[in-house]
Amino acid sequence: MGINTALSARNSLPSHILLTRLRHYLAVIGNFIVPEFLLEPCPNKKSLHETAWLDGLRGVAALLVVLQHEHSMINMGHAYCYHYPEQTSPAAWPFVRLLFSGGSFAVILFFLISGYVVPRRLLRLMHEGRQAEFIEALTSAVVRRHGRLLMPAMLSALLTICFYWFTGWEPNWDNNKFASNFFQELWWWVLDCLQMLNYFTAFASYYNRVTWTIVAELKGSMALFAWLFAVHQMRVQFRLLATLALSFFLVIFGRGAMYSAFFAGMITCELDLLTASGEINRLWLPWRGISDYLKSRERARSIFLHSGLFFGLLFASTPLLHTDKPVKEAIANCSSWPSVLFNIVPWQYWNNWPDIAYRDFWWFWGAWLSAASIKEIRWARKLFETSFAQYLGRHSFSLYLTHLVVGATFSRIVLILTGFGHLGGPDANSPYDRIPIAAWRPAFPPHIGPAGFQPGMLLDLTLSLPVMFWVAEMGTKIFDRPSVRMSVWMYEKFKKLR
């Protein structure tokens, strides 16, 4: 009787109420599916927060990762030295190389940005002498950081599994094979998530290999928190010098350039906070004389900062050596790059040759110099505060986690159609064996022009990047923003255990 009454009441709702509800539901669906640039006006630049340029820098770094992975589907050689006759494309020139193989450098930049942003509130509380609030905030950061990083990594892997199982397309994980059934695949995903929780020994998710940086990010974040707890009672000057010494030790003696970037970012952040409060004038720092000299000479300061940006991008362009040769011969064959820069790299980085960790040394300095210079150069900072850079920054985490799926499917189809036959053909798995090779070749020939600039490659980027951005927006809504709320919920539950 009650159910019938409720149904009768629902059926008797006025048509305008039903229409209003329908419009509301359609609007919700539309806001979820329609790309962001079609829904929202450009944000007012006056509303940008003080670290907005770092959001833009993170977004551009994520784009560099995407570009590297797209180009590597066709040509893995852009990272090597510009050297005749093996590598003669402008894509291998210093600076230009960053648009084709700069994704690996961008990872170090990610870590430096995290080192600046993640401990910022903690540093502010330390400067204000609010010890109790600092301990509370530190505890919160330790708990929330796990959910913030691991939840998107795990859910992106789950969505990748679901996509490939429901479409039946060849999966892009290691052996390109499915489990015997979907439920076994889900069980393997659960085990994969459990091994990622032990991030001290884990490398990456089996289903999304780019998550190796998430594991490193979590290690670096925990190292920052542990260090801050250890030194939070030190005087500011001693804490700065100790952190600087630790960063130099890691990059020079410890072969830990990746983790040194976190501490370099934190040093930069603390110096900015001290400068903003005026406290820096009361400290003695090794570079104080140079800083005071440049402060009163605008032209010299501009030259100094632009030189820092130039050398930062130069170090970021450090090429890859051919590992099939002895070290000295490989360096000698890299005639387009100053050999002195290779010889400066500490010997620890060459110990495991043909390991390519030697690039991390210069990438660390490139990331630190570039970020520190961009922060102070007005035109460079504004470049990363533009609407497009901010858009990339908002979706950078999701873009990083989802772009490989689009590249392995949509981009692969476009490249097959433009004539890159090694990605398809009868020996390929479904559906790539059915894609006609070079069907678009007359309009977009694959082998005209320097490597990286072929019409087929440019078409792929033109078509694939908008799809990647749209998928990244979906990821931001499905697992990125919810992970922020979930991590806050985790800490609220954690506090109830006290």
C-alpha positions in Angstrom: 0.0 0.0 0.0 2.8 2.4 1.0 4.8 1.6 -2.1 1.8 2.1 -4.4 1.1 5.5 -2.7 4.7 6.6 -3.2 4.7 5.5 -6.8 1.4 7.3 -7.4 2.7 10.5 -5.8 5.9 10.3 -8.0 3.8 9.8 -11.1 1.7 12.7 -10.2 4.6 15.2 -10.1 4.0 18.2 -12.3 5.7 18.0 -15.7 7.8 21.1 -15.0 9.4 19.5 -11.9 10.3 16.4 -13.9 11.7 18.6 -16.7 13.8 20.5 -14.1 15.2 17.3 -12.7 16.0 16.0 -16.1 17.8 19.2 -17.0 19.7 18.9 -13.7 20.8 15.3 -14.4 21.8 16.2 -18.0 23.8 19.2 -16.7 25.6 16.9 -14.3 26.4 14.4 -17.0 27.4 17.2 -19.4 29.7 18.8 -16.8 31.4 15.5 -16.4 31.8 14.6 -20.0 32.2 17.9 -21.9 35.8 19.2 -22.0 36.6 21.9 -19.5 37.4 24.6 -22.0 33.9 24.4 -23.4 32.3 24.9 -19.9 34.4 27.3 -18.0 35.6 30.8 -18.9 39.3 31.5 -18.5 40.0 32.1 -14.8 40.9 35.6 -13.7 44.6 35.9 -13.4 44.2 38.1 -10.4 42.9 35.1 -8.5 46.1 33.1 -9.0 47.8 32.1 -5.8 51.4 32.8 -5.1 52.6 29.3 -6.2 50.4 29.2 -9.3 53.5 29.3 -11.5 54.6 26.0 -10.0 51.3 24.4 -11.0 51.9 25.6 -14.5 55.5 24.3 -14.4 54.2 20.9 -13.2 51.7 20.8 -16.0 54.3 21.6 -18.7 56.5 18.9 -17.1 53.7 16.4 -17.5 53.3 17.4 -21.1 57.0 16.8 -21.7 56.5 13.2 -20.4 53.6 12.7 -22.8 55.6 14.1 -25.8 58.6 11.8 -25.0 56.4 8.7 -24.8 54.6 9.6 -28.0 57.9 10.2 -29.9 59.4 7.0 -28.5 56.7 4.9 -30.3 58.5 5.9 -33.6 62.0 6.9 -32.7 64.0 6.2 -29.5 67.0 8.2 -30.7 66.1 11.8 -29.8 67.7 11.5 -26.4 71.1 10.6 -27.9 73.8 13.1 -29.0 73.4 15.0 -32.2 76.1 13.2 -34.2 76.5 12.5 -37.9 75.5 10.2 -39.4 73.5 8.4 -36.7 71.5 11.3 -35.3 71.1 14.4 -37.5 67.6 15.6 -36.6 67.1 19.0 -35.0 65.1 17.0 -32.3 68.5 16.1 -30.8 69.7 19.7 -30.5 70.2 21.0 -27.0 67.1 22.9 -25.7 65.0 21.6 -28.6 65.6 18.0 -27.3 63.4 18.8 -24.3 60.3 18.8 -26.5 61.1 15.3 -27.8 62.9 13.5 -24.9 62.6 15.9 -22.0 60.1 13.7 -20.1 62.9 12.0 -18.0 64.2 15.4 -16.9 60.7 16.4 -16.1 60.5 13.7 -13.5 63.3 15.3 -11.5 61.4 18.6 -11.9 58.3 16.9 -10.4 60.3 16.0 -7.4 61.8 19.5 -6.9 58.3 21.0 -7.2 56.9 18.6 -4.6 59.8 19.5 -2.3 58.7 23.1 -2.6 55.0 22.7 -2.2 54.5 19.7 0.1 56.3 21.1 3.2 55.4 24.7 2.7 52.7 24.9 5.4 55.0 23.0 7.8 57.8 25.4 7.3 55.5 28.4 7.8 54.3 26.9 11.2 57.9 26.4 12.2 58.8 30.0 11.4 55.9 31.2 13.5 56.9 29.0 16.5 53.7 27.1 16.6 55.2 23.8 17.6 52.0 22.0 18.6 50.3 22.9 15.3 53.5 21.8 13.5 53.4 18.3 15.0 49.7 18.0 14.2 50.2 19.2 10.6 53.2 16.9 10.2 51.1 13.9 11.4 48.3 14.8 9.1 50.7 15.1 6.1 52.3 11.7 6.8 48.9 10.0 6.8 47.2 11.9 4.0 50.2 11.7 1.6 49.7 7.9 1.2 46.1 8.2 0.1 46.8 11.2 -2.1 49.5 9.4 -4.1 48.5 5.7 -4.0 44.8 6.0 -4.5 45.1 7.6 -8.0 47.9 5.2 -9.0 45.8 2.2 -8.0 42.5 3.4 -9.5 44.2 4.4 -12.8 45.5 0.8 -13.0 42.0 -0.6 -12.3 40.5 1.6 -15.0 43.2 0.5 -17.4 42.3 -3.2 -16.7 38.6 -2.5 -17.2 39.2 -0.7 -20.5 41.2 -3.5 -22.0 39.0 -6.3 -20.8 35.8 -4.6 -22.0 37.2 -3.7 -25.4 39.3 -6.9 -25.9 42.2 -4.8 -27.3 45.8 -5.8 -26.8 46.8 -4.6 -23.3 49.8 -2.4 -22.9 51.3 -4.0 -19.7 54.5 -6.0 -19.8 53.6 -9.3 -21.6 50.6 -7.9 -23.5 48.5 -10.8 -22.2 45.3 -11.1 -20.1 44.8 -13.4 -17.1 42.7 -16.4 -17.7 39.5 -14.5 -16.7 38.5 -11.1 -15.5 38.2 -12.0 -11.8 41.7 -13.4 -11.8 42.9 -10.2 -13.3 41.2 -8.3 -10.5 42.9 -10.5 -8.0 46.2 -9.8 -9.5 45.4 -6.1 -9.4 44.7 -6.5 -5.6 48.1 -8.2 -5.2 49.7 -5.4 -7.3 48.2 -2.8 -5.0 49.4 -4.6 -1.9 53.0 -4.7 -3.2 52.8 -1.0 -4.0 51.9 -0.3 -0.3 55.4 -1.6 0.5 56.9 1.3 -1.3 60.4 0.8 0.2 60.8 -2.3 -2.1 58.2 -1.8 -4.8 59.1 -0.4 -8.2 55.8 0.3 -9.9 52.3 -1.0 -10.7 52.5 -3.9 -13.2 49.5 -2.4 -15.0 50.9 1.2 -15.2 54.6 1.4 -15.3 54.8 5.2 -15.0 53.8 4.8 -11.4 57.4 4.2 -10.5 57.6 7.9 -10.0 54.7 7.8 -7.5 56.6 5.2 -5.5 59.7 7.5 -5.6 57.5 10.5 -4.7 56.2 8.8 -1.6 59.7 7.8 -0.5 60.9 11.4 -1.0 57.9 12.8 0.8 58.5 10.6 3.8 62.2 11.5 3.8 61.2 15.2 3.9 58.8 14.7 6.8 61.3 12.7 8.8 64.0 15.3 8.2 61.6 18.2 9.2 60.8 16.3 12.4 64.5 15.8 13.2 65.5 19.4 12.6 62.4 21.4 13.6 63.9 22.5 16.9 67.1 23.8 15.2 67.6 27.5 14.6 66.6 28.6 11.1 70.2 29.3 9.9 71.5 25.9 11.1 68.5 24.1 9.7 69.0 25.7 6.3 72.7 24.9 6.2 72.1 21.3 7.4 69.5 20.8 4.7 71.7 22.3 2.1 74.6 20.0 3.1 72.2 17.0 3.0 71.1 17.9 -0.5 74.7 18.3 -1.7 75.7 15.0 -0.1 72.9 13.1 -1.8 73.6 14.5 -5.3 77.4 14.4 -5.1 78.3 11.5 -2.9 75.1 9.5 -2.5 74.1 9.0 -6.1 70.7 10.2 -5.0 69.9 13.1 -7.3 66.2 12.2 -7.4 65.9 12.5 -3.7 68.2 15.5 -3.4 65.7 17.4 -5.6 63.1 17.1 -2.8 65.4 18.8 -0.4 66.5 21.4 -2.9 62.8 22.3 -3.4 62.3 22.6 0.3 65.4 24.9 0.7 64.0 27.2 -2.1 60.6 27.3 -0.4 62.1 28.2 3.0 64.3 30.9 1.5 61.2 32.4 -0.2 59.2 32.4 3.1 62.1 34.0 4.9 62.5 36.6 2.2 58.7 37.4 2.3 58.8 37.9 6.1 62.1 39.9 6.1 63.7 37.3 8.5 66.4 36.5 5.9 68.2 39.8 6.6 69.0 38.5 10.1 70.7 35.3 8.8 74.2 34.6 7.6 74.2 32.6 4.4 77.2 31.7 2.2 75.8 33.5 -0.8 74.7 36.7 1.1 77.4 38.9 -0.5 76.3 38.0 -4.1 72.7 38.4 -3.2 73.2 41.9 -1.7 75.3 42.9 -4.8 72.6 41.8 -7.3 69.8 43.3 -5.3 71.0 46.8 -5.9 72.0 46.3 -9.6 68.9 45.4 -11.7 70.8 44.8 -15.0 73.4 42.5 -13.4 70.6 40.6 -11.6 68.7 40.2 -14.9 71.8 38.8 -16.6 72.5 36.5 -13.7 69.0 35.1 -13.6 68.8 34.6 -17.4 72.2 32.9 -17.3 70.8 30.6 -14.6 67.8 29.8 -16.9 70.1 29.2 -19.9 72.4 26.8 -18.0 69.4 25.1 -16.3 67.9 24.3 -19.7 71.3 23.3 -21.0 71.9 20.8 -18.2 68.3 19.6 -18.7 69.3 18.7 -22.2 72.1 16.3 -21.2 72.1 13.6 -23.9 72.1 9.9 -23.6 75.3 8.0 -24.4 75.5 4.8 -26.4 75.8 2.1 -23.7 77.2 -0.6 -26.1 80.6 1.0 -25.8 83.1 1.7 -23.0 82.5 4.9 -21.1 85.4 6.9 -22.5 84.6 5.9 -26.1 81.0 6.7 -25.6 81.9 10.2 -24.3 84.3 10.7 -27.2 81.7 9.8 -29.8 79.3 12.4 -28.3 81.1 15.2 -30.1 78.3 17.7 -30.0 78.3 17.9 -26.2 81.1 19.3 -24.0 83.0 16.3 -22.7 83.9 18.3 -19.6 80.3 18.1 -18.4 80.4 14.3 -18.5 83.8 14.3 -16.8 82.5 16.5 -13.9 79.8 13.9 -13.1 80.9 12.1 -9.8 82.4 8.7 -10.2 79.5 7.0 -8.3 77.2 7.7 -11.2 79.5 5.7 -13.6 80.0 2.7 -11.3 77.2 0.7 -12.8 77.8 1.4 -16.4 75.9 0.9 -18.7 73.4 2.3 -16.2 72.3 5.8 -17.3 72.0 7.4 -13.9 74.8 9.9 -14.9 72.1 12.1 -16.4 70.4 12.5 -13.1 73.3 14.5 -11.8 72.9 17.3 -14.4 69.2 17.0 -14.4 69.2 17.9 -10.7 71.1 21.1 -11.3 69.0 21.8 -14.4 65.8 21.5 -12.5 67.0 23.6 -9.6 68.5 26.4 -11.7 65.5 26.4 -14.1 62.9 26.6 -11.3 64.8 29.2 -9.2 65.3 31.4 -12.3 61.7 31.1 -13.6 60.5 32.2 -10.1 62.4 35.5 -10.4 62.2 36.2 -14.1 58.9 38.1 -14.7 58.2 37.0 -18.3 59.1 33.4 -17.5 56.9 33.2 -14.5 54.0 34.7 -16.4 54.4 32.1 -19.0 53.6 29.4 -16.5 50.7 31.4 -15.2 48.9 31.5 -18.5 45.5 29.7 -18.9 46.9 26.8 -20.8 49.8 26.1 -18.4 47.3 26.4 -15.5 45.0 24.0 -17.3 47.8 21.5 -17.6 48.7 22.0 -14.0 45.1 21.2 -12.8 45.2 17.9 -14.7 48.9 17.1 -14.6 48.6 14.1 -12.2 45.8 12.5 -14.2 47.5 13.3 -17.5 50.6 11.6 -16.3 48.7 8.5 -15.1 46.4 8.1 -18.1 48.3 9.1 -21.2 49.9 5.7 -21.9 46.5 4.1 -22.5 45.6 6.7 -25.1 49.1 6.4 -26.7 48.9 2.6 -26.8 45.5 2.7 -28.5 44.4 5.9 -30.3 47.9 7.1 -31.1 48.9 3.7 -32.3 46.0 3.6 -34.7 46.8 7.0 -36.1 50.5 6.1 -36.6 49.6 2.9 -38.4 47.2 4.8 -40.7 50.0 7.3 -41.6 52.5 4.5 -42.5 54.4 3.4 -39.4 53.8 -0.3 -40.2 55.8 -1.8 -37.4 53.0 -0.9 -35.0 50.4 -3.0 -37.0 50.3 -5.6 -39.7 49.1 -9.2 -39.6 51.4 -10.2 -36.8 49.9 -7.6 -34.4 47.1 -8.4 -32.0 43.5 -7.2 -32.2 42.5 -4.6 -33.4 45.8 -3.4 -34.8 46.1 -6.2 -37.3 42.9 -4.9 -39.0 44.0 -1.3 -39.3 45.1 -0.6 -43.0 48.7 0.3 -43.0 49.5 3.7 -44.6 45.9 4.4 -45.6 46.6 8.1 -44.9 50.1 8.0 -46.3 49.5 10.2 -49.4 48.4 13.1 -47.3 50.7 12.4 -44.3 53.8 10.6 -45.4 55.7 9.1 -42.5 59.3 9.5 -43.7 59.5 13.0 -45.1 61.3 15.5 -43.0 63.7 15.1 -40.0 62.9 12.5 -37.3 60.3 13.9 -35.0 59.0 16.3 -37.6 57.4 13.9 -40.0 53.8 14.9 -41.2 52.5 11.6 -39.8 54.0 12.3 -36.4 52.7 15.8 -36.3 49.2 14.6 -37.2 49.4 12.1 -34.4 50.2 14.8 -31.9 47.5 17.0 -33.3 44.9 14.3 -32.9 46.1 12.5 -29.8 46.8 15.4 -27.4 43.2 16.7 -27.3 42.1 13.1 -26.5 44.7 12.7 -23.8 43.6 16.0 -22.3 40.0 14.9 -22.2 40.8 11.6 -20.7 43.0 13.4 -18.1 40.0 15.5 -17.2 38.0 12.4 -16.6 40.7 11.0 -14.5 40.9 14.2 -12.4 37.2 13.9 -11.7 37.2 10.1 -11.1 40.3 9.5 -9.0 42.4 12.7 -8.6 40.1 15.0 -6.7 38.4 12.2 -4.8 41.8 11.1 -3.5 42.2 14.5 -1.9 38.8 14.1 -0.1 39.7 10.4 0.7 43.0 11.3 2.3 41.3 13.9 4.5 38.7 11.3 5.5 41.5 8.9 6.3 43.1 11.4 8.7 39.8 12.1 10.4 39.4 8.4 11.1 43.0 8.2 12.2 42.4 10.9 14.8 39.5 9.0 16.3 42.0 6.3 17.3 43.7 8.6 19.8 
